Amino acid sequence: MSSAGPATRRERLILYQLSSIAYLGCAALLLFTLVRSANYEGAWALGLYGVTPWLYLPVYLATGFAFQTRKWLLLALSLVVVMIHVVTIWPDIKPPDHLSAAEKNAPRLRVFSANLYFSNPDLSGILDEVRSNDPDIAVFQEVTPAHRARLLRDPVLAGLSNRIVSNDSDTVLFSRLPFMSSEIWYEPSRPMARAQVSTAIGSVELVVVHTVAPINDPSIVRWRQMLDVLRDLARQRTTPLLLIGDYNATMYHPRFDDLLDTGLTDAHSARGTGLTGTWPRDKPFPPLLRIDHALSSKELVPIKATYGKGTGSDHRPIIVEYALVAAKST
C-alpha cells in the first residue's frame, strides 16, 4: 500500500480497519490516562498501572501508520498520546542525576534489599550476593521461620551484628552500624522492622518495607493504609529517612507517587536505572515491574543503584550505595 492512497477496494477496507484500530487504541490510552489521573484504584486499574511503560508502546505503531498514510488527525492524536507516555515514564528514562564533588567525596552507606520469597527453600544464592556486595545494611522481606533461622546462623551476616528479627514481622534488618533505637513498627497493617541507625551524619531512620499485594478489595484497603502510613512518616520526618523494600507498587501507581511527593528520592530513578524490572524474575521473560524501591530523604544521595539476580526468589534484589551529605536540622 503506497502513501498516495489505496488503489483497490480491498486496500481501502484494510486502511479503514487499521485506521479504526489506531483511533480506538489512542482513545483507550487517553481514557486510561484519565483513569490514572483520577487516582482510581480498582484491582484492574492497579494491574494496568504497573505495566504503564509497556502499555503505551502500540501508539508508536499508530504514529508511524498515520504518518505513512497521511492521516493527519490520527497523527496529531497519536502524538499527544506519545507525549503523555514520555512525560509519564520520564523519571525512569531520564539521565542520571548530577553528582556534586561534595557528594562524590561524602561518607558512604551501602544497602542490600531482597524479598526472599516465602516458598524459597534455599537462600544460598541470595546470601552469596550479600557476600559479594558487602553491604553495611542488609534487609529482607518474606522471611519465614526457616529463613530466619538460616539468616541468624549464616556466617555471611556475622559482621552485621545489629539486628531486628521478630516472629511478628516477615521483615528483618541486619546492620554493621549500631542502632540508636529499634522496633517492630505496628502502625502499618503488616508490621515492619524499623530502626534509628547511627551513621557518619548522625541518626538515619530506616524502615524495611513490605506491603501487601493489591489484588482484591480487602488487600487494596490494606495496601492503601500501608502506603499512607509511610507517606505520613515521610511528611513528619525530623531525621534523614530511608524506606527500602517491596512496595508492591511501581512508579506509576498514583498512591506511590504521593509518597514521592513528600520529597523522597527513588534511588534507581535517580541513577538512570529505573526502567529495569524486579518482579517476576522467575519467568521465561524478563521482569516487567519494578516494585522494589529504595526511597530516601535529601541527606542520602544515591551514588549507585543496581540489581541483583535473586536466585530462588521471584524478586531481584536491589543494591544502593548512598552518599551521606549532611544531618538535617531539627
TORGU-499935 format. One record per residue (C-alpha): x, y, z; residue in three letters; residue number from 0. Coordinates in nm, 3 decimals, decimal comma. Example, Ala and Ser with C-alpha at 12.3 -4.5 7.8 and 13.67 -1.06 7.14 Angstrom:
<nodes>
[[1,230 -0,450 0,780] "Ala" 0];
[[1,367 -0,106 0,714] "Ser" 1];
</nodes>
This chain:
<nodes>
[[0,000 0,000 0,000] "Met" 0];
[[0,152 0,333 -0,101] "Ser" 1];
[[0,123 0,668 0,070] "Ser" 2];
[[-0,053 0,804 -0,241] "Ala" 3];
[[-0,370 0,626 -0,141] "Gly" 4];
[[-0,532 0,283 -0,169] "Pro" 5];
[[-0,573 0,151 -0,521] "Ala" 6];
[[-0,830 -0,119 -0,464] "Thr" 7];
[[-1,145 -0,179 -0,263] "Arg" 8];
[[-0,961 -0,438 -0,057] "Arg" 9];
[[-0,686 -0,189 0,026] "Glu" 10];
[[-0,943 0,073 0,120] "Arg" 11];
[[-1,108 -0,177 0,355] "Leu" 12];
[[-0,776 -0,268 0,516] "Ile" 13];
[[-0,688 0,100 0,553] "Leu" 14];
[[-1,025 0,169 0,716] "Tyr" 15];
[[-0,983 -0,121 0,957] "Gln" 16];
[[-0,631 -0,021 1,054] "Leu" 17];
[[-0,735 0,340 1,100] "Ser" 18];
[[-1,024 0,233 1,320] "Ser" 19];
[[-0,796 0,018 1,535] "Ile" 20];
[[-0,548 0,304 1,567] "Ala" 21];
[[-0,818 0,554 1,667] "Tyr" 22];
[[-0,969 0,312 1,918] "Leu" 23];
[[-0,625 0,237 2,063] "Gly" 24];
[[-0,546 0,605 2,108] "Cys" 25];
[[-0,887 0,665 2,264] "Ala" 26];
[[-0,838 0,373 2,502] "Ala" 27];
[[-0,498 0,505 2,612] "Leu" 28];
[[-0,639 0,854 2,665] "Leu" 29];
[[-0,916 0,702 2,876] "Leu" 30];
[[-0,655 0,507 3,074] "Phe" 31];
[[-0,464 0,831 3,128] "Thr" 32];
[[-0,778 0,996 3,267] "Leu" 33];
[[-0,846 0,699 3,495] "Val" 34];
[[-0,491 0,715 3,630] "Arg" 35];
[[-0,511 1,094 3,673] "Ser" 36];
[[-0,829 1,045 3,876] "Ala" 37];
[[-0,636 0,813 4,114] "Asn" 38];
[[-0,881 0,529 4,059] "Tyr" 39];
[[-0,766 0,220 4,249] "Glu" 40];
[[-0,972 -0,074 4,136] "Gly" 41];
[[-0,782 -0,401 4,105] "Ala" 42];
[[-0,787 -0,398 3,723] "Trp" 43];
[[-0,658 -0,041 3,711] "Ala" 44];
[[-0,379 -0,109 3,962] "Leu" 45];
[[-0,270 -0,401 3,747] "Gly" 46];
[[-0,254 -0,183 3,437] "Leu" 47];
[[-0,070 0,099 3,617] "Tyr" 48];
[[0,214 -0,142 3,681] "Gly" 49];
[[0,273 -0,201 3,309] "Val" 50];
[[0,238 0,165 3,208] "Thr" 51];
[[0,577 0,182 3,030] "Pro" 52];
[[0,477 -0,107 2,803] "Trp" 53];
[[0,104 -0,038 2,773] "Leu" 54];
[[0,157 0,268 2,553] "Tyr" 55];
[[0,401 0,109 2,308] "Leu" 56];
[[0,140 0,033 2,036] "Pro" 57];
[[0,081 0,407 1,994] "Val" 58];
[[0,420 0,435 1,826] "Tyr" 59];
[[0,296 0,196 1,557] "Leu" 60];
[[-0,016 0,410 1,522] "Ala" 61];
[[0,202 0,719 1,481] "Thr" 62];
[[0,406 0,557 1,205] "Gly" 63];
[[0,090 0,431 1,032] "Phe" 64];
[[-0,072 0,776 1,049] "Ala" 65];
[[0,235 0,946 0,904] "Phe" 66];
[[0,272 0,690 0,625] "Gln" 67];
[[-0,093 0,713 0,523] "Thr" 68];
[[-0,119 1,090 0,578] "Arg" 69];
[[-0,393 1,060 0,837] "Lys" 70];
[[-0,320 1,396 0,994] "Trp" 71];
[[-0,589 1,389 1,261] "Leu" 72];
[[-0,478 1,043 1,369] "Leu" 73];
[[-0,117 1,160 1,363] "Leu" 74];
[[-0,198 1,454 1,590] "Ala" 75];
[[-0,393 1,232 1,829] "Leu" 76];
[[-0,123 0,966 1,844] "Ser" 77];
[[0,148 1,226 1,902] "Leu" 78];
[[-0,047 1,357 2,201] "Val" 79];
[[-0,052 1,004 2,343] "Val" 80];
[[0,319 0,963 2,272] "Val" 81];
[[0,393 1,284 2,464] "Met" 82];
[[0,181 1,162 2,756] "Ile" 83];
[[0,378 0,838 2,757] "His" 84];
[[0,717 1,009 2,752] "Val" 85];
[[0,622 1,252 3,027] "Val" 86];
[[0,480 0,971 3,240] "Thr" 87];
[[0,786 0,746 3,220] "Ile" 88];
[[1,042 1,029 3,215] "Trp" 89];
[[1,157 0,967 3,576] "Pro" 90];
[[1,264 0,617 3,470] "Asp" 91];
[[1,426 0,706 3,135] "Ile" 92];
[[1,593 1,037 3,217] "Lys" 93];
[[1,972 1,064 3,251] "Pro" 94];
[[2,124 1,007 3,595] "Pro" 95];
[[2,109 1,299 3,835] "Asp" 96];
[[2,424 1,512 3,854] "His" 97];
[[2,651 1,443 4,149] "Leu" 98];
[[2,845 1,727 4,307] "Ser" 99];
[[3,206 1,695 4,421] "Ala" 100];
[[3,089 1,706 4,781] "Ala" 101];
[[2,850 1,417 4,721] "Glu" 102];
[[3,115 1,211 4,545] "Lys" 103];
[[3,352 1,256 4,840] "Asn" 104];
[[3,096 1,213 5,119] "Ala" 105];
[[3,085 0,912 5,354] "Pro" 106];
[[2,909 0,612 5,201] "Arg" 107];
[[2,634 0,374 5,307] "Leu" 108];
[[2,568 0,057 5,108] "Arg" 109];
[[2,231 -0,116 5,148] "Val" 110];
[[2,116 -0,454 5,014] "Phe" 111];
[[1,746 -0,547 5,000] "Ser" 112];
[[1,594 -0,877 4,892] "Ala" 113];
[[1,250 -1,033 4,901] "Asn" 114];
[[1,338 -1,393 4,987] "Leu" 115];
[[1,005 -1,541 4,865] "Tyr" 116];
[[0,801 -1,741 5,113] "Phe" 117];
[[0,837 -2,060 4,904] "Ser" 118];
[[1,214 -2,032 4,859] "Asn" 119];
[[1,379 -2,343 5,012] "Pro" 120];
[[1,741 -2,234 4,960] "Asp" 121];
[[1,886 -1,891 5,041] "Leu" 122];
[[2,239 -1,976 4,925] "Ser" 123];
[[2,222 -1,773 4,605] "Gly" 124];
[[2,094 -1,460 4,776] "Ile" 125];
[[2,345 -1,493 5,060] "Leu" 126];
[[2,623 -1,523 4,802] "Asp" 127];
[[2,505 -1,190 4,663] "Glu" 128];
[[2,514 -1,037 5,010] "Val" 129];
[[2,874 -1,157 5,044] "Arg" 130];
[[2,979 -1,016 4,707] "Ser" 131];
[[2,816 -0,677 4,769] "Asn" 132];
[[2,944 -0,644 5,128] "Asp" 133];
[[2,667 -0,406 5,244] "Pro" 134];
[[2,663 -0,200 5,560] "Asp" 135];
[[2,296 -0,290 5,597] "Ile" 136];
[[2,104 -0,590 5,461] "Ala" 137];
[[1,726 -0,610 5,478] "Val" 138];
[[1,496 -0,893 5,379] "Phe" 139];
[[1,124 -0,942 5,322] "Gln" 140];
[[0,904 -1,255 5,306] "Glu" 141];
[[1,114 -1,412 5,579] "Val" 142];
[[0,975 -1,742 5,708] "Thr" 143];
[[1,076 -1,906 6,039] "Pro" 144];
[[1,309 -2,136 5,843] "Ala" 145];
[[1,462 -1,836 5,664] "His" 146];
[[1,502 -1,655 5,994] "Arg" 147];
[[1,695 -1,943 6,144] "Ala" 148];
[[1,925 -1,961 5,839] "Arg" 149];
[[1,992 -1,587 5,840] "Leu" 150];
[[2,074 -1,583 6,211] "Leu" 151];
[[2,335 -1,856 6,186] "Arg" 152];
[[2,487 -1,783 5,845] "Asp" 153];
[[2,848 -1,653 5,862] "Pro" 154];
[[2,785 -1,417 5,569] "Val" 155];
[[2,581 -1,199 5,805] "Leu" 156];
[[2,807 -1,238 6,107] "Ala" 157];
[[2,956 -0,891 6,059] "Gly" 158];
[[2,609 -0,736 6,056] "Leu" 159];
[[2,564 -0,793 6,426] "Ser" 160];
[[2,296 -0,529 6,497] "Asn" 161];
[[1,966 -0,695 6,411] "Arg" 162];
[[1,590 -0,667 6,417] "Ile" 163];
[[1,436 -1,013 6,394] "Val" 164];
[[1,089 -1,100 6,520] "Ser" 165];
[[0,819 -1,360 6,475] "Asn" 166];
[[0,574 -1,068 6,442] "Asp" 167];
[[0,711 -0,948 6,109] "Ser" 168];
[[0,827 -1,103 5,784] "Asp" 169];
[[1,084 -0,823 5,752] "Thr" 170];
[[1,429 -0,830 5,913] "Val" 171];
[[1,718 -0,587 5,935] "Leu" 172];
[[2,091 -0,668 5,971] "Phe" 173];
[[2,335 -0,380 6,020] "Ser" 174];
[[2,708 -0,327 6,067] "Arg" 175];
[[2,622 0,013 6,214] "Leu" 176];
[[2,478 0,038 6,566] "Pro" 177];
[[2,116 0,118 6,637] "Phe" 178];
[[2,013 0,415 6,846] "Met" 179];
[[1,670 0,252 6,870] "Ser" 180];
[[1,493 -0,040 6,708] "Ser" 181];
[[1,144 -0,186 6,696] "Glu" 182];
[[0,883 -0,376 6,505] "Ile" 183];
[[0,655 -0,100 6,377] "Trp" 184];
[[0,292 -0,200 6,415] "Tyr" 185];
[[0,119 0,104 6,268] "Glu" 186];
[[0,117 -0,045 5,916] "Pro" 187];
[[-0,134 -0,327 5,880] "Ser" 188];
[[0,164 -0,557 5,813] "Arg" 189];
[[0,432 -0,489 6,079] "Pro" 190];
[[0,773 -0,371 5,957] "Met" 191];
[[1,123 -0,362 6,105] "Ala" 192];
[[1,226 -0,005 6,190] "Arg" 193];
[[1,543 0,143 6,338] "Ala" 194];
[[1,735 0,460 6,404] "Gln" 195];
[[2,079 0,376 6,265] "Val" 196];
[[2,391 0,560 6,380] "Ser" 197];
[[2,585 0,685 6,075] "Thr" 198];
[[2,855 0,935 5,986] "Ala" 199];
[[2,590 1,210 5,971] "Ile" 200];
[[2,406 1,104 6,284] "Gly" 201];
[[2,084 0,910 6,313] "Ser" 202];
[[1,915 0,780 5,998] "Val" 203];
[[1,569 0,630 6,030] "Glu" 204];
[[1,528 0,312 5,829] "Leu" 205];
[[1,210 0,115 5,762] "Val" 206];
[[1,208 -0,227 5,592] "Val" 207];
[[0,902 -0,203 5,369] "Val" 208];
[[0,679 -0,491 5,267] "His" 209];
[[0,325 -0,404 5,167] "Thr" 210];
[[0,056 -0,650 5,070] "Val" 211];
[[-0,015 -0,706 4,702] "Ala" 212];
[[-0,330 -0,513 4,595] "Pro" 213];
[[-0,505 -0,795 4,413] "Ile" 214];
[[-0,860 -0,768 4,555] "Asn" 215];
[[-1,073 -0,526 4,755] "Asp" 216];
[[-0,959 -0,632 5,106] "Pro" 217];
[[-0,591 -0,631 5,011] "Ser" 218];
[[-0,628 -0,295 4,832] "Ile" 219];
[[-0,760 -0,142 5,155] "Val" 220];
[[-0,458 -0,274 5,346] "Arg" 221];
[[-0,216 -0,167 5,070] "Trp" 222];
[[-0,356 0,186 5,076] "Arg" 223];
[[-0,324 0,201 5,454] "Gln" 224];
[[0,038 0,090 5,445] "Met" 225];
[[0,143 0,338 5,178] "Leu" 226];
[[-0,047 0,615 5,356] "Asp" 227];
[[0,134 0,537 5,683] "Val" 228];
[[0,468 0,553 5,501] "Leu" 229];
[[0,365 0,882 5,338] "Arg" 230];
[[0,272 1,029 5,677] "Asp" 231];
[[0,603 0,915 5,824] "Leu" 232];
[[0,789 1,082 5,537] "Ala" 233];
[[0,594 1,405 5,581] "Arg" 234];
[[0,661 1,417 5,953] "Gln" 235];
[[1,027 1,313 5,941] "Arg" 236];
[[1,272 1,502 6,163] "Thr" 237];
[[1,581 1,297 6,075] "Thr" 238];
[[1,719 1,154 5,749] "Pro" 239];
[[1,494 0,875 5,628] "Leu" 240];
[[1,537 0,559 5,420] "Leu" 241];
[[1,238 0,343 5,322] "Leu" 242];
[[1,354 0,031 5,140] "Ile" 243];
[[1,192 -0,293 5,035] "Gly" 244];
[[0,897 -0,439 4,844] "Asp" 245];
[[0,619 -0,184 4,794] "Tyr" 246];
[[0,405 -0,391 4,558] "Asn" 247];
[[0,376 -0,065 4,364] "Ala" 248];
[[0,556 0,089 4,069] "Thr" 249];
[[0,642 0,449 3,994] "Met" 250];
[[0,314 0,468 3,802] "Tyr" 251];
[[0,076 0,394 4,087] "His" 252];
[[-0,073 0,728 4,199] "Pro" 253];
[[-0,051 0,640 4,569] "Arg" 254];
[[0,320 0,564 4,531] "Phe" 255];
[[0,355 0,897 4,352] "Asp" 256];
[[0,202 1,061 4,662] "Asp" 257];
[[0,487 0,911 4,863] "Leu" 258];
[[0,744 1,062 4,626] "Leu" 259];
[[0,568 1,398 4,657] "Asp" 260];
[[0,691 1,416 5,018] "Thr" 261];
[[1,038 1,488 4,881] "Gly" 262];
[[1,181 1,137 4,882] "Leu" 263];
[[1,411 1,021 4,601] "Thr" 264];
[[1,381 0,686 4,427] "Asp" 265];
[[1,739 0,560 4,403] "Ala" 266];
[[1,715 0,374 4,073] "His" 267];
[[1,533 0,657 3,900] "Ser" 268];
[[1,798 0,899 4,027] "Ala" 269];
[[2,078 0,685 3,885] "Arg" 270];
[[1,912 0,628 3,547] "Gly" 271];
[[1,835 0,260 3,602] "Thr" 272];
[[1,465 0,286 3,681] "Gly" 273];
[[1,316 0,113 3,379] "Leu" 274];
[[1,452 -0,228 3,479] "Thr" 275];
[[1,200 -0,458 3,650] "Gly" 276];
[[1,242 -0,654 3,973] "Thr" 277];
[[0,936 -0,884 3,952] "Trp" 278];
[[0,861 -1,151 3,846] "Pro" 279];
[[1,217 -1,272 3,792] "Arg" 280];
[[1,134 -1,644 3,783] "Asp" 281];
[[0,961 -1,642 3,442] "Lys" 282];
[[1,088 -1,712 3,088] "Pro" 283];
[[1,064 -1,338 3,015] "Phe" 284];
[[1,249 -1,051 3,189] "Pro" 285];
[[1,081 -0,899 3,496] "Pro" 286];
[[0,848 -0,620 3,385] "Leu" 287];
[[0,752 -0,448 3,711] "Leu" 288];
[[0,983 -0,253 3,941] "Arg" 289];
[[0,802 -0,293 4,271] "Ile" 290];
[[1,113 -0,295 4,492] "Asp" 291];
[[1,235 0,054 4,578] "His" 292];
[[1,478 0,246 4,794] "Ala" 293];
[[1,336 0,589 4,883] "Leu" 294];
[[1,548 0,837 5,072] "Ser" 295];
[[1,539 1,193 5,202] "Ser" 296];
[[1,781 1,452 5,064] "Lys" 297];
[[2,059 1,370 5,312] "Glu" 298];
[[2,104 1,027 5,149] "Leu" 299];
[[2,207 1,084 4,788] "Val" 300];
[[2,209 0,774 4,566] "Pro" 301];
[[2,554 0,727 4,412] "Ile" 302];
[[2,496 0,385 4,261] "Lys" 303];
[[2,179 0,177 4,224] "Ala" 304];
[[2,192 -0,172 4,077] "Thr" 305];
[[2,004 -0,502 4,077] "Tyr" 306];
[[2,096 -0,849 4,188] "Gly" 307];
[[1,995 -1,187 4,048] "Lys" 308];
[[1,777 -1,320 4,333] "Gly" 309];
[[1,826 -1,694 4,278] "Thr" 310];
[[1,540 -1,883 4,441] "Gly" 311];
[[1,314 -1,580 4,473] "Ser" 312];
[[1,058 -1,424 4,243] "Asp" 313];
[[1,217 -1,080 4,302] "His" 314];
[[1,551 -0,934 4,203] "Arg" 315];
[[1,738 -0,776 4,494] "Pro" 316];
[[1,824 -0,407 4,486] "Ile" 317];
[[2,159 -0,267 4,595] "Ile" 318];
[[2,208 0,103 4,660] "Val" 319];
[[2,514 0,300 4,765] "Glu" 320];
[[2,443 0,637 4,925] "Tyr" 321];
[[2,647 0,946 4,988] "Ala" 322];
[[2,569 1,078 5,337] "Leu" 323];
[[2,581 1,450 5,280] "Val" 324];
[[2,450 1,625 5,592] "Ala" 325];
[[2,248 1,591 5,906] "Ala" 326];
[[1,912 1,765 5,883] "Lys" 327];
[[1,849 2,045 6,129] "Ser" 328];
[[1,563 1,985 6,371] "Thr" 329];
</nodes>
